[in-house]
Amino acid sequence: MAYVPPHRRHSKELERPLLTPELLAPQFKKNLKVKPFNKVDENIVYADHSTHGWCAIPLDDENQFPSSVNLEPVTLESVELNFGENHLALINTSLDNGGEVKWNLPRSPWESITENVLEDLLSAFKHARNEMKSAKPKEAYPTLIARVGKVLFRRNPSVNLESIRKNLFTEIPKRRRQLFYTNTPVSYKEKIVNKVVPKIGVVFEGEEDIYDVQLSDSTSPESTLFCRCRGLYPEIYIEMSTFFQIKLKPVRNMVKDISCTTKNLDLRLMLCTKKLVTDLTNDEMQCITDLINSAILDPDVKGGLRWPPGKESSGEKYTVVRFTHVIVNTYRNSSLRLKVKHYDRFDLRTLTGEASWGTSLVLENVVSKLQEENVKASTISEILKEDMQLIWENFLSCERFLS
């Protein structure tokens, strides 16, 4: 049998692969602020004053989980996450058979989420705005993203799982290594597109078929460029005329993971600052142009691209390290954008790749209000509360897909 290089191998289950996670540290009522554990994805950059936190919704008056919630081991099928047997997730057994868990607390879940998030959001945005003052207009901009997925905890094999289950409230905060898993099954994507989109009144804005190419810089190891471009069909090459954006790594100013224990999906709220690259020299731009133009579109390989041998680098400065074929369907209303994405990625450093589905909401109205001078915290709170209600009622229900 002929040898098939890793780049050309495909998983048998492309509908259910896994996305990149990030690791944070939790505490219940008051979020613990620690340096994030970042072994899995070195593409993550945190601002100097960033906040990282976790909370669970709901807890009762004594800060206890519902009796039907337990911490269970789950296995991930991801090649990139090569330690799937060591993950734990909060599972509500009342949801296993399609049941519904009613909310029996005086405050609504969206009020609880807003209360847990608001203070850190206001503080993080203040720091982000100060850091952006040195950038030229439109070169740096903030964005607030809500992602759906599942909060997972890294399991320590030396710790008895039964002892953790008996004392969830005291034991979970000790699980310092935590990640957010954003891949969801195809059935969830179909539900969002066919049922939720018409219900919440968002309008289809369009579909994008794009390629994100990640470049390392030999002269600046800490710097990574993200180049976004489109392929030209029926041509087999990506052309510079479709090469429309170069960015640095997004800088995370705030990350808040929320375990929604009466739902089977969780929520991540993330404030990021994105920066466009506009100061490249002509020689640097030519190197990147040559590198991008040498890519060949190939639907039979992971990531949808390949480079001729020896063409993965240009000018001894830039090297392709990772690339992703992304199909994005965007829906919009006056306050937010909904993005449903399919990713097909490949990493040249590890020779691994996989595909995944992801759903996120860009909370544009919240950011717009945050940018106003002298805006009241109560105004931000009300807008955020409305968005959290929309998400809670429409985006956090899914068949159980982790086992």
LOSE-313386 format. One record per residue (C-alpha): x, y, z. Coordinates in steps of 0.25 Angstrom, whole numbers, plus 5000, padded with zeros to 4 digits. Example, Ala and Ser with C-alpha at 12.3 -4.5 7.8 and 13.67 -1.06 7.14 Angstrom:
<rs>
504949825031;505549965029;
</rs>
This chain:
<rs>
500050005000;500650144996;501050235007;500050345010;500750465017;499950525029;499650645022;498750565012;498050475022;496650505026;495850465039;494650375036;493850465045;493950605039;492650645045;493150625059;494550675061;495050765071;495450915073;496650975080;496451005095;497051105104;497251075119;496851165131;496751155146;495451165154;494851205167;493351215170;492751345175;494051425173;494851395160;496251355163;497251435154;498451345151;499351335139;498651235129;499251105126;499551105112;500150975107;499150945097;499151065088;500351155087;499551255078;498851315090;499351445095;498851515108;498851665111;499651705123;498451735131;497551625126;496551555135;496251405134;495151345142;494151235143;492751225150;491551125150;490151165148;489251135156;489751105170;488751105181;488751205193;489851115199;490651115187;490350965184;490150905170;488750845166;488750695171;488650645157;489950705153;491250625154;492650625150;492850525139;494050475131;493950505116;494850465104;495250555093;495450495079;496350615075;497750585070;498250725074;497750695089;498650575091;498150555105;496650525103;496550425114;496850525125;495750625124;494550645133;493250715130;492050755139;490850675134;489450695137;488850555137;487450605136;487750655122;488250515117;486850475112;486450605105;485850655118;485850805122;486350855135;485450975140;486051095147;485551115161;486351225166;485851365168;486851435159;486851395144;488151325139;488451445130;488451535142;489351445149;490351435137;490351585136;490651605150;491851515149;492351575137;492151725137;493151775147;494351705140;493751745126;493751895130;495151885136;495751805124;495151895114;495752015121;497151955120;496851915105;496452055102;497752115108;498652015101;497952045087;498152195089;499552185083;499052115070;498552185058;497052195056;496452065050;497851985052;497351935066;495951905070;495251835082;494251715080;493351645090;493151495086;492151395092;492551255089;491751125092;492350995096;492750925108;493650955120;494550845123;495550815134;496850745134;496750615142;497950585151;498050425151;498550425165;497250495170;496150395173;494950445165;493950395175;494450485185;494350605176;492850565173;492550565187;493050705189;492850775176;492850915182;494150905189;494850815179;494550885166;495351015169;496550925171;496450875157;497450985153;497550945138;496250975130;495950985116;494751025107;494450925096;493650985085;493350885075;491950845074;491150735065;490650755052;489250745058;489450865066;489850945054;488650905047;487750945058;488351085059;488251105044;486851045042;486151085055;486851185064;487251285052;485751305048;485351315063;486251425067;486151515055;487551515049;487751535034;488651455026;489851545022;490651455014;491551335013;493051345012;494051235007;495351285013;496751235016;497551275029;499051255027;499851275040;501351315038;502451315047;503551425047;504951375049;505451515053;504351535063;503951395069;502951445078;502151505066;501251435058;500451485045;499051435041;498851455027;497451445022;497151415007;496151354997;496451254987;496151274972;495351164965;495551094955;496951144957;497751054966;498551164972;498251274983;498551404976;499051534983;497851604978;496951524988;497951544999;497251655007;497651655022;498851635031;498651635046;499551605058;499051505069;497751555076;498051605090;497151545100;496751655110;495651575118;495251425117;494051375126;493651235125;492251205130;491751065133;490251065131;489850945139;488350935135;488850935120;489750835113;490550945106;491351055113;491751195110;493051275108;493151425108;494351485102;494851625100;495951635090;496751745083;497051715069;498151795062;498351805047;499751805041;500051935033;501551965034;502151855026;503251895017;503251875002;504151755003;503351695014;502151705007;502751644995;503251525003;501851505008;501251514994;502151414988;501851315000;500351334998;500451324983;501151194983;500051124991;499251024983;497750994986;497550854988;496250804994;496850664996;497750705007;497450755021;497450905022;497150915007;498550965003;499850915000;501250974996;502250914986;503450854993;504350964999;503251074996;502751085011;503751195014;504051325007;505251415008;505751345020;504851425029;503451365028;503051225029;501651155028;501351085041;499851065041;498651095031;497151075032;496051065022;494851135028;493451145022;492651255030;491151285030;490851415036;489551465041;489251605047;488251695054;488451825060;489151785072;490051655069;490651565058;490451415058;491551335052;491451185048;492751135044;493351005038;494850995040;495850905033;497250925039;498650875038;499850895046;501150885038;501950875052;501250755057;500750695044;499350685050;498050745045;496550725047;495150795044;494150855053;492850935055;492751055063;491751155067;491951295072;491251435074;491951565073;491351665083;491451785075;490451875083;491151845096;492551895090;491852015083;491352065096;492652035104;493352125094;492452245098;492952345107;492352345121;491452225119;490752175131;491052035136;489552015137;489452035122;490451935119;489851835129;488451845123;488951825108;489851705113;488651645120;487851655108;488951585100;489051475111;487651445111;487651425096;488751335097;488251255109;486851235103;487351195089;488851145088;489151055100;488350935097;488950825089;488950675089;489950615098;491250595090;492350565100;492450425106;
</rs>
